[in-house]
Amino acid sequence: MFSRSTKEKAIRTGFLLAASASIIALGLIMYFLISEALPTFTGFDAMGEKFQGINILDFIFGSQWKPVSENPQWGILPLIMGSVWVTLISSIIAIPLGIMTAVYLAEIAPRKVREIIKPMVELLASLPSVVIGFFGMAVVAPIMLSLFDIRFGVNMLNASIMLAFMAVPTITSIAEDAIHSVPDDVREGSLALGATRFETIWRVVLPSSLSGLSTAVILGMSRSIGETMVVLMVAGGAARIPTSIFDPVRPMPASIAAEMGETSFGLEMHYFALFAIAMVLFLITFLFNLLADHIAHKYKQVGSASL
């Protein structure tokens, strides 16, 4: 009924619309965040009404977050440090565990073992974050209290461990795909030259899949820094700069989730400040993804000739 060129044109148009929908959605989200965050620094809301704004440097580097006190203070440095430290500690746990799991599944595990372990790892990714948070509160927190003789079972270390469990499936899945993408003739050439299986994995396979491994690590860290429910439940909720891994903290996502319901929509500084926090969090995760894309292209290898 329709010519071949018409069908192809319709298909191209459909794909273009699907791709454009993602770009448009991202643009609208960015516009909404910026428009709601700017009054924090300009002192004018969308209706042009004046209120007390704050300097952007004081907002980012201020050491006190007290939005509901008699003399409100709007420094989000404790929230940023909470997010950074929780992400770093969870990455220290998740990166070795995720990459080693990926290496085992891709290079060492027998087929039957792989068919059992891989679905279990993927099942871990499907667990709701509230379940992991509840596990941290009900199981991990009492264990920490008894082992380390500390005051708070919900703290930075507890949140980091729970976030590590959430990041491991992401790192493992992407890293395993990267290792599988290494051509078999590279492995066979290494073994033919007298290298052991471990030497082949360590000195040939892992360097050859560096692009995918780097992307896996950065995306896993992005998952940790943007997680809300787990840090809301087990990080402790204290908006202060931590001095120990056992201190309670309040990362940025937890602050937004906990305090947004206490504000008046578009009518007060607290509301706009929470959107400013969301904007900072968005920029951090956006930079993480840009870095992952840069590393993936920088170390991209095609075939065995480029290794």
C-alpha positions as CSV (number, residue, x, y, z in Angstrom):
1,M,0.0,0.0,0.0
2,F,2.9,2.4,0.9
3,S,6.1,2.6,-1.0
4,R,9.4,1.4,0.6
5,S,10.8,4.9,0.8
6,T,7.6,6.1,2.6
7,K,7.9,3.3,5.1
8,E,11.6,4.0,5.7
9,K,10.9,7.7,6.1
10,A,8.1,7.0,8.7
11,I,10.5,4.7,10.6
12,R,13.2,7.3,10.7
13,T,10.7,9.9,11.8
14,G,9.5,7.6,14.6
15,F,13.1,7.0,15.8
16,L,13.8,10.7,15.7
17,L,10.7,11.5,17.8
18,A,11.7,8.8,20.3
19,A,15.2,10.2,20.6
20,S,13.9,13.8,20.8
21,A,11.5,12.9,23.6
22,S,14.5,12.1,25.9
23,I,16.2,15.3,25.0
24,I,13.1,17.4,25.5
25,A,12.4,15.7,28.9
26,L,15.9,16.4,30.0
27,G,15.7,20.0,28.9
28,L,12.4,20.5,30.7
29,I,13.8,19.0,33.9
30,M,16.8,21.3,33.7
31,Y,14.6,24.3,33.1
32,F,12.4,23.4,36.1
33,L,15.4,22.9,38.4
34,I,17.1,26.1,37.3
35,S,13.9,28.2,37.5
36,E,13.1,27.0,41.0
37,A,16.7,27.2,42.2
38,L,17.6,30.7,41.0
39,P,15.5,32.6,43.5
40,T,17.8,31.2,46.2
41,F,20.5,33.4,44.9
42,T,18.6,36.3,43.2
43,G,16.2,37.0,46.0
44,F,13.2,37.2,43.6
45,D,10.6,34.4,43.1
46,A,8.6,33.7,39.9
47,M,6.1,36.4,40.8
48,G,8.8,39.0,41.2
49,E,8.4,39.2,45.0
50,K,11.5,40.1,46.9
51,F,12.9,38.1,49.8
52,Q,16.3,37.6,51.4
53,G,18.6,35.7,49.0
54,I,22.0,34.2,49.7
55,N,25.4,34.4,48.0
56,I,26.2,31.3,46.0
57,L,29.6,30.8,47.7
58,D,28.1,31.1,51.1
59,F,25.4,28.6,50.1
60,I,28.0,26.0,48.8
61,F,30.7,26.5,51.4
62,G,28.7,27.4,54.4
63,S,29.2,25.0,57.3
64,Q,25.7,25.3,58.9
65,W,22.4,24.0,57.5
66,K,19.6,25.3,59.8
67,P,16.6,26.2,57.6
68,V,14.0,26.3,60.4
69,S,15.8,28.1,63.2
70,E,15.1,31.7,64.3
71,N,18.2,32.8,62.4
72,P,18.2,30.4,59.4
73,Q,21.6,29.3,57.9
74,W,21.8,27.9,54.4
75,G,25.3,26.4,54.1
76,I,25.1,23.0,52.4
77,L,28.8,22.0,52.8
78,P,27.8,19.4,55.5
79,L,25.3,17.9,53.0
80,I,27.9,17.8,50.2
81,M,30.5,16.3,52.5
82,G,28.0,13.7,53.6
83,S,27.3,12.7,50.0
84,V,30.9,12.7,49.0
85,W,32.1,10.5,52.0
86,V,29.2,8.1,51.7
87,T,29.9,7.7,48.0
88,L,33.7,7.3,48.4
89,I,33.4,4.7,51.2
90,S,30.7,2.7,49.3
91,S,32.9,2.9,46.2
92,I,35.9,1.5,48.1
93,I,33.7,-1.5,49.0
94,A,31.7,-1.9,45.7
95,I,34.4,-1.4,43.1
96,P,36.7,-4.3,44.0
97,L,33.7,-6.5,44.8
98,G,31.9,-5.7,41.6
99,I,34.9,-6.0,39.3
100,M,36.2,-9.2,40.9
101,T,32.7,-10.7,40.6
102,A,32.6,-9.7,36.9
103,V,36.0,-11.2,36.3
104,Y,34.9,-14.4,38.0
105,L,31.7,-14.7,36.0
106,A,33.3,-13.8,32.7
107,E,36.6,-15.6,32.9
108,I,36.7,-18.2,35.6
109,A,33.3,-19.6,36.6
110,P,32.0,-22.8,34.9
111,R,28.9,-22.3,32.9
112,K,26.6,-23.9,35.5
113,V,28.0,-21.8,38.3
114,R,27.6,-18.7,36.1
115,E,24.0,-19.5,35.4
116,I,23.3,-19.5,39.2
117,I,25.4,-16.6,40.3
118,K,24.6,-14.1,37.6
119,P,20.8,-14.2,38.2
120,M,21.4,-13.7,41.9
121,V,23.5,-10.6,41.3
122,E,20.8,-9.2,38.9
123,L,18.2,-10.1,41.6
124,L,20.1,-7.9,44.0
125,A,19.7,-5.0,41.6
126,S,15.9,-5.5,41.6
127,L,15.6,-5.2,45.4
128,P,13.7,-2.0,46.3
129,S,15.9,0.6,48.1
130,V,13.5,0.7,51.0
131,V,14.1,-3.0,51.6
132,I,17.8,-2.5,51.7
133,G,17.4,0.5,54.0
134,F,15.2,-1.5,56.3
135,F,17.9,-4.3,56.3
136,G,20.4,-1.7,57.3
137,M,18.2,-0.4,60.2
138,A,17.1,-3.8,61.5
139,V,20.2,-6.0,61.0
140,V,23.3,-4.0,60.3
141,A,22.8,-1.2,62.9
142,P,22.5,-3.6,65.9
143,I,25.5,-5.5,64.7
144,M,27.5,-2.3,64.5
145,L,26.4,-1.2,68.0
146,S,27.6,-4.5,69.5
147,L,30.8,-4.7,67.5
148,F,32.2,-1.2,67.7
149,D,30.6,0.1,71.0
150,I,29.3,3.3,69.3
151,R,26.4,5.6,70.0
152,F,24.6,5.4,66.7
153,G,24.0,2.3,64.6
154,V,22.7,4.4,61.7
155,N,25.7,6.3,60.5
156,M,28.0,7.0,57.5
157,L,29.5,3.5,57.5
158,N,26.1,1.8,57.6
159,A,24.8,3.9,54.7
160,S,28.0,3.2,52.7
161,I,27.7,-0.5,53.1
162,M,24.1,-0.5,52.0
163,L,24.9,1.7,49.0
164,A,27.8,-0.6,48.1
165,F,25.3,-3.5,47.8
166,M,23.2,-1.4,45.5
167,A,26.1,-0.4,43.3
168,V,27.7,-3.8,43.0
169,P,25.1,-5.2,40.4
170,T,25.5,-2.1,38.2
171,I,29.3,-2.4,38.3
172,T,29.3,-6.1,37.8
173,S,26.9,-6.1,34.8
174,I,28.7,-3.4,32.9
175,A,32.1,-4.7,33.7
176,E,31.2,-8.2,32.7
177,D,30.0,-7.0,29.3
178,A,33.2,-5.1,28.9
179,I,35.3,-8.2,29.6
180,H,33.2,-10.3,27.3
181,S,33.9,-7.7,24.5
182,V,37.6,-8.5,24.5
183,P,38.3,-10.7,21.5
184,D,39.1,-14.4,22.1
185,D,42.2,-14.2,19.9
186,V,43.8,-11.8,22.4
187,R,43.4,-14.3,25.2
188,E,44.6,-17.2,23.0
189,G,47.7,-15.2,21.9
190,S,48.6,-14.4,25.5
191,L,48.3,-18.1,26.5
192,A,50.2,-19.2,23.4
193,L,53.1,-16.9,24.5
194,G,53.3,-18.8,27.8
195,A,51.3,-16.6,30.1
196,T,49.3,-18.2,32.8
197,R,45.5,-17.8,33.0
198,F,45.8,-15.3,35.9
199,E,48.5,-13.3,34.0
200,T,46.3,-13.2,30.9
201,I,43.4,-11.8,32.9
202,W,45.5,-9.3,34.9
203,R,47.8,-8.0,32.1
204,V,45.8,-8.5,28.9
205,V,42.0,-8.8,29.5
206,L,41.6,-6.1,32.2
207,P,43.7,-3.5,30.4
208,S,41.9,-4.3,27.1
209,S,38.5,-3.7,28.8
210,L,39.6,-0.5,30.7
211,S,37.0,1.6,28.9
212,G,34.1,-0.4,30.0
213,L,35.5,-1.0,33.5
214,S,35.9,2.8,34.0
215,T,32.4,3.4,32.8
216,A,31.1,0.7,35.2
217,V,32.9,2.3,38.1
218,I,31.7,5.8,37.4
219,L,28.1,4.8,36.8
220,G,28.2,2.8,40.1
221,M,29.4,5.9,41.9
222,S,26.6,7.9,40.3
223,R,24.1,5.4,41.6
224,S,25.5,5.8,45.1
225,I,25.6,9.6,45.1
226,G,22.0,9.9,43.8
227,E,20.3,7.3,46.1
228,T,17.7,8.7,48.4
229,M,15.8,6.1,50.4
230,V,18.8,4.2,51.8
231,V,20.6,7.3,53.0
232,L,17.4,8.7,54.4
233,M,16.9,5.6,56.5
234,V,20.4,4.6,57.7
235,A,22.7,7.6,57.3
236,G,21.6,9.2,60.6
237,G,20.1,12.5,59.4
238,A,22.7,14.8,61.1
239,A,23.5,17.8,58.9
240,R,27.1,18.2,60.1
241,I,30.6,17.7,58.6
242,P,31.6,14.1,59.7
243,T,34.9,13.5,61.5
244,S,34.5,9.7,61.8
245,I,33.0,6.9,59.7
246,F,30.7,6.2,62.6
247,D,29.2,9.8,62.6
248,P,25.6,10.3,61.4
249,V,25.4,12.3,58.2
250,R,22.8,13.8,56.0
251,P,23.6,13.6,52.3
252,M,21.9,15.9,49.8
253,P,19.2,13.4,48.6
254,A,18.1,12.7,52.1
255,S,17.8,16.4,52.9
256,I,15.6,17.0,49.9
257,A,13.3,14.0,50.6
258,A,13.0,14.8,54.3
259,E,12.4,18.5,54.2
260,M,10.4,19.1,51.0
261,G,7.2,18.2,52.6
262,E,7.8,20.8,55.4
263,T,7.9,23.7,52.9
264,S,5.3,25.9,51.3
265,F,5.2,25.5,47.6
266,G,7.0,28.5,45.9
267,L,6.5,30.8,48.9
268,E,9.6,30.6,51.1
269,M,13.4,30.5,51.0
270,H,13.5,26.9,52.3
271,Y,11.6,25.7,49.3
272,F,13.9,27.3,46.8
273,A,17.0,26.3,48.7
274,L,16.0,22.6,48.4
275,F,15.8,23.0,44.7
276,A,19.2,24.6,44.7
277,I,20.5,21.5,46.5
278,A,18.8,19.4,43.8
279,M,20.5,21.5,41.2
280,V,23.9,20.9,42.8
281,L,23.2,17.2,43.0
282,F,22.1,17.1,39.3
283,L,25.3,18.9,38.2
284,I,27.4,16.4,40.2
285,T,25.7,13.3,38.6
286,F,25.8,15.0,35.2
287,L,29.6,15.5,35.5
288,F,30.0,11.9,36.6
289,N,28.2,10.8,33.4
290,L,30.2,13.1,31.2
291,L,33.4,11.7,32.7
292,A,32.2,8.2,32.1
293,D,31.4,9.1,28.4
294,H,34.9,10.8,28.0
295,I,36.7,7.8,29.5
296,A,34.7,5.4,27.3
297,H,35.7,7.2,24.2
298,K,39.3,7.9,25.2
299,Y,40.1,4.3,25.8
300,K,37.8,2.7,23.3
301,Q,39.4,-0.2,21.4
302,V,38.0,-1.8,18.3
303,G,39.1,-5.3,17.6
304,S,42.5,-6.9,18.5
305,A,44.5,-4.7,16.2
306,S,44.2,-1.7,18.5
307,L,45.2,-3.5,21.6
